[in-house]
Amino acid sequence: MLRSSSVHRHEMGMSARPSVDVVTFGCRLNTIESEAMRRAAESAGHDDVVIVNTCAVTGEAVRQARQTIRRIAREEPQRKIVVTGCAAQIDPKMFADMPQVARVIGNADKAKPQTWAALDFADDLAPRTRVNDIIALPETAHHFVASGSVDAIEGHTRAFVEVQNGCDHRCTFCIIPYGRGPSRSAPAGEVVEQCRRLVANGYREIVLTGVDITSWGHDLPGAPEFGKLVKTILRHVPELLRLRISSIDCIEADDDLRDCIASEERLMPHLHLSLQAGDDLILKRMKRRHLRDDAIRFCADIRRLRPDMTFGADIIAGFPTETDEMFRRSLDLVADCGLTFLHVFPYSPRPGTPAARMPQVPHGEIRERARRLREYGAEALQAHLARLVGRRADVLTEAGEVARLPDFTPVRLQGFERGQIVEIDITGHDGAMLRGVPARQAACA
């Protein structure tokens, strides 16, 4: 499944730590695992190391990773560069052949402390790559999920908990199963304990994340469904103020999840949907498990359960064989589903996937369709922002004078440290973000 944070934004940046730096591309799982790797590498005593945690969801992501490796080597030639992540898992030789790279580590081993404890850069005879066949991992390898867990992520207001990893589906455009392996779930008890530790460390909001989180539990005893996990967290971690779900597959939303959406105020009213297209034939060629009407019906049903729910979605522009009429159905899906936050993916062929062998749409048309989709998304967001002006709401403050409503709408808010929940009055918007002032300030004016 394509996830929103994989393509629309590459979060790159060196940490403030002097000994081990991490450059992270891609999804929230990489963010979690980057922090686990940094801590493991530091605990093992490594110094002057840069870990590049790659993403493989598009060719552009791979290109940026290689460009970053070259830049680091040019600007800081004394640093030892370790490459890991999905792109390194899928094509380790490509990175091992780069003279700037000291070691390549696969996804199955990257977050394990013993991997970093055994790493010896002075051993010229040691293999430069440590990449196993991730597809062959047993379905019961829950330790792989748990190994990436951390009790805090430096610089983040909300905490991410990895409840699932890998994917058993084979969408024709997606290379990620070959980078993450089969679906594996963290047992509910481990997830609850992780949430308790995070709340004890001061986090007010937790985000459940994974590659395909609605498949959580299928490999656990009794095959529990994802909604049961959500209910278990809310019941056993009563001190948690806000629980958020990352990208989901609408066709796999179970009855317990729907019940939580309808009845649990602490479950935030925002869902990001892996929709990908609005035309049924394209969805079938993508090997998706839902059709257009399934997505529209899901959004309508959830809004009846939770009127304040907002939806984001991933949509691919220019999938192979897509005609103008097919693309128009994707445009119409923005209004038909009432989408607010649109993440647009210009189609990028990934070698080895079935879609890469299908008749391709010209690059110029892909770019134009992506532009039109982004315009529709911007218009939908502006209409949403306008509807909220004049309301009062609680927000969670982030860094950079940004806060988030429960429905994930961003607000520009000054004068607060990050990590606080503040009641505000929404005074306006700039087309991309709301503007707000503390409610007490408005009352005194």
Secondary structure, DSSP 4 states (H G I P E B T S, - for coil): ---HHHHS-------S-SSEEEEE-S-HHHHHHHHHHHHHHHHTT--SEEEEEE--SSHHHHHHHHHHHHHHHHH-TTSEEEEEEHHHHH-HHHHHTSTTEEEEE-TTTTT-HHHHHS--TT-TTS-SEE---GGGS-TT-HHHHHTT--S--TT-SSEEEE-EE------TT--THHHH-S-EE--HHHHHHHHHHHHHTT-SEEEEE-SSGGGTTTTSTT---HHHHHHHHHHH-TT--EEEE--B-GGG--HHHHHHHHH-TTB-SEEEEEEE-S-HHHHHHHT-S--HHHHHHHHHHHHHH-TT-EEEEEEEES-TT--HHHHHHHHHHHHHHT-SEEEEEE----TTSGGGGSPPPPHHHHHHHHHHHHHHHHHHHHHHHHHHTT-EEEEEE-STTEEE-TT--EEE--S--TT-EEEEEEEEE-SSSEEEEEHHHHHH-
